[in-house]
Amino acid sequence: MALQHISEDDDVERRFHAAGVVVPTDRAAGTYAGARRLLSSLHWLRQPRLAAAEPSNIFLPGRDPV
């Protein structure tokens, strides 16, 4: 079975349809461009965080917050 290439607009359209978003035709170009920009920057938002990157002592069991 060959892999089918999906264009970025098809991907955005599928995501909008799954979310129930209806884009007015006069705003479609800007909406799709904005969605493509957001999707291209997801790798910056979904970086793995190591335990060493977390602040220590933010929660102490048995102690009320001040």
N, C-alpha and C positions, 0 to 999 in steps of 0.2 A: 504494500500500500504506500503510495507516494504522499509525502507531506504537502499540504496545501498552504500556500503563502497567504496570510491574512494581512490586508493593508491596515495601516494605523486608523484610518477612518472607519473601517469595518469593526475594528476592535472597540473604538470609542462608541460607535453606534450600538454594538452588542451590550456594552456596559450601561449605556443610557437606557436601553430597552429593558434590561434586567432590573434597573433601579426605578423604572416607571417614569423616566424623565422624557417629556415631550418638548423638543426644541422648536421654537418658531422658525419658519423658513428664512425670515429676514435677519435672524441672528445666528444661523447655523454656522457660517464660516468662522465667526469669532468664537463661538462656543466650542467648536471642534478644535480650533487652534489652541485655546486655553486648556482644554482637556489633554491634548497631545503634550503641551508643555508640562502639565502636572504629572502625567504618566512618565515622562522622560526624567523627572526629578525624584521619582520614588526611591531610587537607590540611595539618595541622600537622607531620606526620612526613615528608611527601614534598615539601618545599620545595626548589626548585632552589638549588644552591650555586654562587656565582660563584667564579672563581679568586682574586679578591681576599679572599674570606672564608677561604681556606685559609691555614694558617700557613706561613711561608716557612722554607726550610732545614731541613725535617724529614728529608730524605734527601740525603745527599751521596754521589754515585757514587764508588766506589773507596775508600771509607773505612769501616772496621769500626765498628759501633755500640759505644759506650762502656758 
